């Protein structure tokens, strides 16, 4: 058993030291949590109806944009509050849930996709799109990653291609060219979608008609299509190589069989010539 000796000469096992380190980590975590919960509380008025949320400043400080709003509010108001009247209360509530718990409930959660219709999927993905845009607006890349994670989970279960493409087109009309989080996801998902032989005619029609007008999305769809072709070409090359090896094997066996047959024929002719000479 591994041991360590402290200044007092007392031996401690690895298990004991790990237990002490774990206790320190818990204390540090509690201190961090306490710091968040002891910070100034701001009242947020969200949406036209001014729904109010009481949020700790340390939590809002996760967002550089909201952090600046907090600083301005403290300078100008005796009772710190922030008005976000243009935001949807439900969507912004999901953002706040994420800030407190690193996740949020949504229609786009995987379990909601299992029995969803195309219409329901469109609604769920549009909700995720709006929350993603909040992550862009308030400079929260971790929220954007969380949203894309939900998109991926939905895609792994079942995703109606037209619903996906329509939401993606709307998304591309809002995100910055420098934003690669969603575009990487689109390329990845489109590869699977475009690589399926069962791609329906209405999806092909959408791609032919809508993609050329979709700007950057058209470029990313082209990248996905090119990767599909490269993958298919490599698969075809592997199949050809496998069949070539089989043909070489078969050809080798046929060549050996032919040589054996030729030897038998030659041997038979030699015996026939010998018999003729003996009869003479």
N, C-alpha and C positions, 0 to 999 in steps of 0.2 A: 504494500500500500504506500502511495506517495505521501510524504509528510513535509512540513515546513516548520522551522523554529522561529518564534518571535523574539523580541528583545528581552523578554522576561524568561526566556528559555523554555517556554511551554510549547510542546509539539501540537500542531494542528493538522488534521487530515485534509485532503483535497475537498472532501465533502463538506467539512466544517467551514473551510474558506469560501467555498461556493455559496454556502448558506448565508454567510456574512455579506458577501458581495450582493446576493439577491436582496437581502434586507436593505442594503444601501441603495440599490436601484429602486426599490419600492418607496423608500423615503424621498429620493430625488423626484420620482414620479409624482408623489403626493405634493411635494413642494411646487412642482411645475403646475399641477392642477390647481393648487391653492392660489398660485399667482394669477392664474386666469380668472378664477372665480372671485378674487378679491379686487380685481381691477374695476375701474369706473363703469357703471352701467349706462348704456345709451338707449333711448327710446327711438326705435325706427318706425316711421310712418310710411307704409308701403301701399302703393296703388291708389287709384282715385278715391277709394273708400277710406283711405288712411288707416288700414289695419295696423295695429301697433305690436311691436316685438321689443322686449326688454333684453338687450344683448350686452355682454361684457366687452369692454374696449379691447382687451387682450385677444379675444376671439376675432373681433372685426379687424384687428391689426394684421391678421394673416393675409388680408388683401391690401396691397399697396394703395389702391384707390380708396377703399373704405377707411384705411388708416389716415389718409390725408383729410378725408371728410371729418373724421373724429377730431383731428387737430384743429380744423377750422371751426368746428362746432363749439369746442371748448373756449375758443377765443371770443366767439360772438354771442354765446348763450349762457345764461346762469343755470338753466336746466338743460343739459346736453341732449340734443336730439338731432336726428337726420331725417330728412324727407326724401323719399324715393317714389314719387307719385307716378312715375312712368312704368314702374315695374309691376309684373303680375304677382300678387301676394303668394299664390301657390308655388310658382316657380322659384320665387325668392326664398320662400320657406324651405324649399329643397336645398338651396344654397346654404342656408343657415344650419340645417340639419347636418350637412356635410362638414361645415366648419367645426361643429361640436363633436361629431362622431365619425368623420371620415367616410360617410356613406349616406345615402338617402333612399327612401322608398319612391318608386315611380311605376307608371304603367309599363315602362320598358324593362322591368325586372324579368329575369328569365322565366319564372313560373307563370307570369302573365302571358307569355308568348305561346305556351304549349297548345292552348285551345283558341288562340286569337284568330279572328277573321282578318281579311285583308284590310278592311276599314279600321278595325281596332288596332292593327299593327301600325297603320299610318298615323293614327292618333298618338300611339305610344312613342313612335320614333320622332314625331314632331315635338312631343314634350321633351324628349332627350335632346333634340336639336336646340330648343329654347334654353335649356339649362346649360348646354355646352356654350352657347353664346354669352350667357351670364359669366361663365368661367373666363371667356375671352375678355369681356367688358371689364371685369373686376380683377383681371390679371391673376387668375388662380389655375395654373397649369395642372395641379393635382386634381382639381375638379374635372377638368377636361379629360384627363386620363381615366378618371372614374366613369365618366359618361361613355367613353369609347369602350371601356371594359364591358359595360352593359350592352352596348351595340354588338360586341363580339359574342357575348353569351347568347344574345338573341339570334345572331346569325348561325351559331352552332346548332340551335334547336330547329328553327324553321323561319325563313324570312321570305315574304312575297317580293320577288324582284322589282316589280313596278312600284310598290310602296317604298322600297329601299331607294330606288333611283330618283323618285320624285322628292323625297326628303333630302337626299344628297344634293340634288340640284339647288334646292332652297338654301341648304347649308353653305354651298360654295358661293352663293351670291352675297354672303355676309362675312365669311372668314377671310383673313389676310393671306396674301400670297406666301408670307413667311411661316404660316401656320402649317406644320407638317403632321401634327398629331392625328387629325381627321383624314387628311389626304392619304397618309400611309395606310390607315384602316380601309379606306375605299379601294385602294389598289389591291390590298390583300383580299378583301371580300369579293371584289369584281373578278379576280382571277378564278376563284372557285365558281362564281356564277357563270362567267363566260366560258369556262372550261367544260361545263356540263353539256352533254349531247342533247339533252331534253329542253334546252333553252327555247321557250315558246316564241311563236311568231310575233305576238304583241310586244314582247321584250325586245326582240330584234328590231321591230319597227320603231320603238321608242329610241333605241340607240342610234338608229340611222337618221331619225328626224330631229331628236332633241339634243343629242350629244354635240353636233357641230355648233349649236348656239350656246353651249354651256361653258365656253372659255376654258379655264384651267381644269375643270372637271373633264372636258373632252380630252385634254392632254393626259390626265391621269388614267382615264379609261383606255387610251391608246397604249400607255405603258403597261397596263394590266393585260391587254390583249396580246401585246408583244411577248410578255412573259409566258402567257398561255401557249403561244406558238412555239416559243423556245422549249418549254417543257414537253409539248407534244412531239417536237422534232427529236429531242433527246430520247423520249420513249420509243419513237419509231426507230431511231438508230440502234437502241438496245435490242429491240425485237429483231431487226435485220441482222445484227451481230449474232444473236442467239440462233436464228435460223441458218445463218452461214456456217456456224459451228456444227449444227446438225447435218447440213448438207455435206460438209466436208467429211463428217464421220460416216454418213451413208455412202458418199462417193468413195471413201477409202475402203469400206467394206465391199462395195461393188467391184472396185478395182481388184481387190484380193480374190474375190470370187471368180472374176473374169480370168485372172491369171491361173487359178487352179483349174478352171474349165479348159483353158488353152493347153495347160500341161497335160490334162487327161486326154485331150484330142491328139496332141502330139505323140503321147505315149501309145495311144491306140493305133495311130498310123504306123509307128515303128513296129509294133507287134504284127500289124497286117502285112507290112512289107516282108517281115521275117517269115511269116507263114507262106507267102507266095514263093519265096526263094526255096523253102523246104519242100513245097509241093513240086517245084520244078526239078 
